[in-house]
Amino acid sequence: MGGFVVSQRVRVKTENLGPNRRVPDYVRGRLGVVFRVHGAVPDYSHDHSEDWGPLYSVLFGSTQAPDSHSNEKVIVDIHESWLADATT
């Protein structure tokens, strides 16, 4: 896992990572920038057994959200297991 930092470029993974559907389809495979690092958060899933790693708020440009306008941005909270480093 990457241990991402604020302002770091990341890409949202596209592969199926199990039953967690909290990552919107419109950001899968997209580039974003870490906006905030939340760190570890409690697991509130149905059986409390999943470990998705630290949580990050990731900022995406407007063209990546459905029905968006050119100057809008969207911030999505995404667990580290869904993110890959995109700085290279």
ZAZALUM-799348 format. One record per residue (C-alpha): residue number from 1; residue in one letter; x, y, z. Coordinates in nm, 4 decimals. Layout:
<sites>
<site><num>NUM</num><residuo>A</residuo><x>X</x><y>Y</y><z>Z</z></site>
...
</sites>
This chain:
<sites>
<site><num>1</num><residuo>M</residuo><x>0.0000</x><y>0.0000</y><z>0.0000</z></site>
<site><num>2</num><residuo>G</residuo><x>0.1224</x><y>0.3455</y><z>-0.0916</z></site>
<site><num>3</num><residuo>G</residuo><x>0.0924</x><y>0.5709</y><z>0.2121</z></site>
<site><num>4</num><residuo>F</residuo><x>-0.0253</x><y>0.8598</y><z>-0.0048</z></site>
<site><num>5</num><residuo>V</residuo><x>0.0207</x><y>1.2268</y><z>0.0874</z></site>
<site><num>6</num><residuo>V</residuo><x>-0.1718</x><y>1.5467</y><z>0.0158</z></site>
<site><num>7</num><residuo>S</residuo><x>-0.1186</x><y>1.6714</y><z>-0.3434</z></site>
<site><num>8</num><residuo>Q</residuo><x>-0.0025</x><y>1.3289</y><z>-0.4642</z></site>
<site><num>9</num><residuo>R</residuo><x>-0.1463</x><y>1.2117</y><z>-0.7964</z></site>
<site><num>10</num><residuo>V</residuo><x>-0.3295</x><y>0.8799</y><z>-0.7741</z></site>
<site><num>11</num><residuo>R</residuo><x>-0.5274</x><y>0.6580</y><z>-1.0077</z></site>
<site><num>12</num><residuo>V</residuo><x>-0.8383</x><y>0.4702</y><z>-0.8969</z></site>
<site><num>13</num><residuo>K</residuo><x>-0.8122</x><y>0.0986</y><z>-0.9676</z></site>
<site><num>14</num><residuo>T</residuo><x>-1.0598</x><y>-0.0633</y><z>-1.2053</z></site>
<site><num>15</num><residuo>E</residuo><x>-1.0405</x><y>-0.4269</y><z>-1.1007</z></site>
<site><num>16</num><residuo>N</residuo><x>-1.3058</x><y>-0.5799</y><z>-0.8798</z></site>
<site><num>17</num><residuo>L</residuo><x>-1.1850</x><y>-0.5569</y><z>-0.5208</z></site>
<site><num>18</num><residuo>G</residuo><x>-1.4705</x><y>-0.7503</y><z>-0.3666</z></site>
<site><num>19</num><residuo>P</residuo><x>-1.8085</x><y>-0.6441</y><z>-0.2374</z></site>
<site><num>20</num><residuo>N</residuo><x>-1.7104</x><y>-0.2861</y><z>-0.1481</z></site>
<site><num>21</num><residuo>R</residuo><x>-1.9091</x><y>-0.0736</y><z>-0.3947</z></site>
<site><num>22</num><residuo>R</residuo><x>-1.8420</x><y>0.2601</y><z>-0.2298</z></site>
<site><num>23</num><residuo>V</residuo><x>-1.6203</x><y>0.3773</y><z>-0.5151</z></site>
<site><num>24</num><residuo>P</residuo><x>-1.8369</x><y>0.5384</y><z>-0.7862</z></site>
<site><num>25</num><residuo>D</residuo><x>-1.7981</x><y>0.3897</y><z>-1.1331</z></site>
<site><num>26</num><residuo>Y</residuo><x>-1.7347</x><y>0.7359</y><z>-1.2829</z></site>
<site><num>27</num><residuo>V</residuo><x>-1.3981</x><y>0.7645</y><z>-1.1014</z></site>
<site><num>28</num><residuo>R</residuo><x>-1.2695</x><y>0.4115</y><z>-1.1628</z></site>
<site><num>29</num><residuo>G</residuo><x>-0.9548</x><y>0.4260</y><z>-1.3737</z></site>
<site><num>30</num><residuo>R</residuo><x>-0.9385</x><y>0.8051</y><z>-1.3387</z></site>
<site><num>31</num><residuo>L</residuo><x>-0.6576</x><y>1.0283</y><z>-1.2193</z></site>
<site><num>32</num><residuo>G</residuo><x>-0.7088</x><y>1.2410</y><z>-0.9119</z></site>
<site><num>33</num><residuo>V</residuo><x>-0.5136</x><y>1.4289</y><z>-0.6474</z></site>
<site><num>34</num><residuo>V</residuo><x>-0.5127</x><y>1.3453</y><z>-0.2769</z></site>
<site><num>35</num><residuo>F</residuo><x>-0.6935</x><y>1.6347</y><z>-0.1101</z></site>
<site><num>36</num><residuo>R</residuo><x>-0.7035</x><y>1.5068</y><z>0.2493</z></site>
<site><num>37</num><residuo>V</residuo><x>-0.5640</x><y>1.2082</y><z>0.4412</z></site>
<site><num>38</num><residuo>H</residuo><x>-0.8100</x><y>1.0696</y><z>0.6978</z></site>
<site><num>39</num><residuo>G</residuo><x>-0.5993</x><y>0.7731</y><z>0.8102</z></site>
<site><num>40</num><residuo>A</residuo><x>-0.7545</x><y>0.4539</y><z>0.9428</z></site>
<site><num>41</num><residuo>V</residuo><x>-1.1292</x><y>0.4561</y><z>0.9996</z></site>
<site><num>42</num><residuo>P</residuo><x>-1.3498</x><y>0.2024</y><z>1.1797</z></site>
<site><num>43</num><residuo>D</residuo><x>-1.5039</x><y>-0.0771</y><z>0.9731</z></site>
<site><num>44</num><residuo>Y</residuo><x>-1.8806</x><y>-0.0351</y><z>0.9646</z></site>
<site><num>45</num><residuo>S</residuo><x>-1.9462</x><y>-0.3161</y><z>0.7161</z></site>
<site><num>46</num><residuo>H</residuo><x>-2.2020</x><y>-0.5849</y><z>0.7853</z></site>
<site><num>47</num><residuo>D</residuo><x>-1.9540</x><y>-0.8231</y><z>0.9544</z></site>
<site><num>48</num><residuo>H</residuo><x>-1.6824</x><y>-0.5753</y><z>1.0606</z></site>
<site><num>49</num><residuo>S</residuo><x>-1.4073</x><y>-0.7954</y><z>0.9167</z></site>
<site><num>50</num><residuo>E</residuo><x>-1.2844</x><y>-0.5918</y><z>0.6189</z></site>
<site><num>51</num><residuo>D</residuo><x>-0.9655</x><y>-0.3867</y><z>0.6334</z></site>
<site><num>52</num><residuo>W</residuo><x>-0.9642</x><y>-0.1370</y><z>0.3468</z></site>
<site><num>53</num><residuo>G</residuo><x>-0.6671</x><y>0.0609</y><z>0.4769</z></site>
<site><num>54</num><residuo>P</residuo><x>-0.6495</x><y>0.4369</y><z>0.5312</z></site>
<site><num>55</num><residuo>L</residuo><x>-0.9152</x><y>0.6653</y><z>0.3844</z></site>
<site><num>56</num><residuo>Y</residuo><x>-0.8323</x><y>0.9535</y><z>0.1477</z></site>
<site><num>57</num><residuo>S</residuo><x>-1.0373</x><y>1.2369</y><z>-0.0003</z></site>
<site><num>58</num><residuo>V</residuo><x>-0.9417</x><y>1.2510</y><z>-0.3687</z></site>
<site><num>59</num><residuo>L</residuo><x>-1.0124</x><y>1.5525</y><z>-0.5919</z></site>
<site><num>60</num><residuo>F</residuo><x>-1.1198</x><y>1.4910</y><z>-0.9524</z></site>
<site><num>61</num><residuo>G</residuo><x>-1.1736</x><y>1.7334</y><z>-1.2402</z></site>
<site><num>62</num><residuo>S</residuo><x>-1.5265</x><y>1.8005</y><z>-1.3575</z></site>
<site><num>63</num><residuo>T</residuo><x>-1.5015</x><y>1.6023</y><z>-1.6800</z></site>
<site><num>64</num><residuo>Q</residuo><x>-1.4906</x><y>1.2843</y><z>-1.4738</z></site>
<site><num>65</num><residuo>A</residuo><x>-1.8274</x><y>1.3279</y><z>-1.3049</z></site>
<site><num>66</num><residuo>P</residuo><x>-2.1607</x><y>1.2702</y><z>-1.4782</z></site>
<site><num>67</num><residuo>D</residuo><x>-2.3609</x><y>1.5804</y><z>-1.5789</z></site>
<site><num>68</num><residuo>S</residuo><x>-2.0804</x><y>1.8111</y><z>-1.4700</z></site>
<site><num>69</num><residuo>H</residuo><x>-1.9957</x><y>2.1647</y><z>-1.5716</z></site>
<site><num>70</num><residuo>S</residuo><x>-1.6465</x><y>2.2641</y><z>-1.6823</z></site>
<site><num>71</num><residuo>N</residuo><x>-1.5473</x><y>2.4511</y><z>-1.3651</z></site>
<site><num>72</num><residuo>E</residuo><x>-1.6762</x><y>2.1982</y><z>-1.1123</z></site>
<site><num>73</num><residuo>K</residuo><x>-1.4676</x><y>1.9570</y><z>-0.9094</z></site>
<site><num>74</num><residuo>V</residuo><x>-1.5720</x><y>1.6493</y><z>-0.7170</z></site>
<site><num>75</num><residuo>I</residuo><x>-1.4125</x><y>1.5046</y><z>-0.4035</z></site>
<site><num>76</num><residuo>V</residuo><x>-1.4599</x><y>1.1341</y><z>-0.3346</z></site>
<site><num>77</num><residuo>D</residuo><x>-1.3548</x><y>0.9488</y><z>-0.0187</z></site>
<site><num>78</num><residuo>I</residuo><x>-1.1645</x><y>0.6363</y><z>-0.1253</z></site>
<site><num>79</num><residuo>H</residuo><x>-0.9806</x><y>0.3718</y><z>0.0747</z></site>
<site><num>80</num><residuo>E</residuo><x>-0.6132</x><y>0.3105</y><z>0.0003</z></site>
<site><num>81</num><residuo>S</residuo><x>-0.6794</x><y>-0.0400</y><z>-0.1348</z></site>
<site><num>82</num><residuo>W</residuo><x>-0.8560</x><y>0.1224</y><z>-0.4332</z></site>
<site><num>83</num><residuo>L</residuo><x>-0.5722</x><y>0.3651</y><z>-0.5166</z></site>
<site><num>84</num><residuo>A</residuo><x>-0.2448</x><y>0.3395</y><z>-0.7079</z></site>
<site><num>85</num><residuo>D</residuo><x>0.0394</x><y>0.5905</y><z>-0.7302</z></site>
<site><num>86</num><residuo>A</residuo><x>0.0208</x><y>0.7944</y><z>-1.0526</z></site>
<site><num>87</num><residuo>T</residuo><x>0.3204</x><y>1.0235</y><z>-1.0071</z></site>
<site><num>88</num><residuo>T</residuo><x>0.5329</x><y>0.8472</y><z>-1.2688</z></site>
</sites>
